[in-house]
Amino acid sequence: MKRPVVIGLTGSIGMGKSAVARMFRQLGVPVFDADAAVRLVQGPGGSALAAIEAAFPGTTGAGGVDRAALGAKVFGDPAALKRLERIVHPAVAGLQTQFLRRHARRRAVVLDVPLLLEGDGWRRCDLVAVVSAPYRVQRARVLAREGMAEAKFHAVLANQMPDARKRALADVVIGTGRGRLLTWRTVRAIVRAVG
């Protein structure tokens, strides 16, 4: 039996990727959430905790990773960030493989991965969908988040592939800046095309 069509869903911060992932779910398409998988492997009893503690002493506890303590050790240190990625990414990839096996008989599945195009995760996908909105919309969404500041927003953007580059690499762009109905129609058209 042919494997499901694997849709890679990505987009920069504040583009509306989570809302689009919910639309795929509403249309019956299983979605693997890479951010949720990271929280799972770093949470209480998570499979990556021991290795994270060994590499970054004092950053974990009974509640899992202390995000502030770990962030202080890796933020602005590319070598430390790479070390952390070498621990977390294989654990998340294992969960993604389990997800794909569990849904092997489905017509389509979505891999919701924020840094899909920055790494090699796109190789696992049959179709790459990039969620995008105009910069002014993106900025307003992000700055409305609790604890977000202009400097932090720009720091996050600096670590992500520019939106224009992502759109250029996409098989399809899902716009979220012109109303929910248009976004819904695009998502529905993708599901129909692969189903």
N, C-alpha and C positions, 0 to 999 in steps of 0.2 A: 504494500500500500504506500502511495506517495506520502511523504511527510507533509506536515502542514506548511503553508506559506508563512514564512517568518518575517514579520514586519518589524523593523528596527525603528523605534520612536525616540527622537531626541530633540533637543532644543536648549537654548541658553536660559539662564535664570530669568524668571518673570515673563516667559513667552506664552505660558498657558499649557504646558505639557501635561500637568496633572489633570487639568480639566479635559483635555483630549483623551487621555488614558481612560478616564471615567466614561467618556462617550463610547470608546471601543468596548468596555465592559458592558455597558447598557445594551449594546448590539450583540452581546453574547460571545465576544472574542476574549479568550483568556489573556491576561496581562501579567507579565513578570515585572515587578517593580524592583529595580536594582537598588534604589535608595532604601527600601524596606528590607532588602536582603542584607545590606551593609549593617543596618540597625540590629538585625537578628544575629549576625555573626559577632557583633561587638557588644551585644546586650548581655543580660544576666545568663551565665552558663554558655555563652556563645563560643563557637568553635575556634575563633581567632583570638580569644582573650589571653590565653597563656603565651602565645607568641608575641602579642602586642606588649604584654607586661615585660617579657624578657628583653624585647628591643627598646622599650621606653619605660623603664622602671618608675613606678608610682603613678601610672596613668589609668589603672583599672582598680576595681573593687567589687564588692558584692553586687552592686547595681550595674556592672558592666564597665564599659569605657567611661572615664571622666572626660567628656568632650573638651572641656576648657583646658584641662591639664595636657591632654594629647595635642590639642590645637596649639598650645604654647610651645610644644616641643617640635612640631613639624611646620608651622606657619612660617614662611620666609626661608625655609631650609630645604632646597630641592632634594638633597641627598636623603634627608630624613623622610621626606614625603615619599620618595621612591621606595625606601625601606618599608614604610607602612603599606604602600600599594602592593608590594611583593607578598605581604602577609594576607591582606584583605581580598585582593582580586581573585586568587585561586579559590578561596572559600566561597565567594559569591558565584564564581563560574560553576562550582559544583552544584550549588542550588539552582542555577539556571539550567544545567543539564538535567537535573531531576524534574524541573518544570516541563522541559521539552519532552521528556519521556512520558510524563503523566498525561500530556495533551497530544500525544503522537497521532491520534486518530482524528483530531480536529482539522477543519479546513484551513484555519489561520490562527496564529498566535501573535502576540505583541511582546517584544522585548523593550521595555521602557528603561533606557539607559542614558543618563545625562551626558556622559562623555563617550558616547558610542563612536563618534568619528575621530575623537582625539586618540583613541586606542585602536585595537584591531577587532573590536566587537562587531563592527559592521560586516565582517567576513562571514559571520554566521547568518546573515540576513539575506532574504530574497528581494526585499524592498526596503529602502530607507526613507522614512517620512520625517521631515524636519518641521517642527512647530515654530512659527515666527510671527512677530508683530512689529510694528514700527517702533523705533527707539523710544519715542516719547511715551508710548503706551507701556513698554517694558519698564522704563525708568519709574513711571508713576506706580506701577504694580509693586515693584521691588521696594521702593521707598515707603510704601504704605505698610510694609511688614514691620511687626514689632521688633525693635532692636536693630533695625537696619539704618545705616547712614550712607551718605554719598560716597565716602572714602571706601567703605566696605563693599559697596556695590561695584565700584571700579576695580577693586582688588579681585573680586570674584570674576568679573569680565576679563581681566588680564590673564586669568588661568584657563579661560575657555576659548575655543576656536571662535573667531568672529562670525556673527550671524550670516553675513554675506557669503563667507566661505562655506558654511554649512549648507546654505540654500543652493549654492553651486554644485555641491556634491550629492544633493538629495535626488531621489527618484520622484518624490512628490513633496510639495511644500503645503503645510496646513496652516493657513492664516488664521490668527485669532484677534486681529485688531479691528475687524469690521462687523462685529456682532456674532452672537452665539449661533444664530440660525445658519449663517454661511459656513461657519466652522463645522456644525453638525452635518450639513449637506456634503461637505468634503469628506468627512470621516465615513459617512454612510456610503458614498460612492466608492471609496477604497474597499470597504468590506464587501460590497456587491461585486467589485471587479475581481477580488481574489477568491470569492466564494463560489 
